Amino acid sequence: MTLPTQLMLDSSAPLGCLAGQSLRFFEPFLDAVLDPVGVREFAGFLEKRGAVEYIAKRREAMSSEC
C-alpha cells in the first residue's frame, strides 16, 4: 500500500497550492462537519511550497520505522 500512496503524493505535489485554495473555498461547508481551526491550519499548510513533499517524507519515515 505504500507504493500507491507514494505515487499519489509525488504526482500531486504541484497541485498542493490548488488543494489549499480548494479547502479555503469549501471552508464554510467543511466547518459544519470538521474542526474549523484544523481546516484553516491544514489549508494554510498545503498552500506553502514543499508541503506535499514534507508529507511524503514523513510517511516514508513512519513506514520505515514499522
Helices and strands as residue ranges (DSSP letters): H 2-12, G 13-15, H 16-25, H 27-30, H 36-47, H 51-65
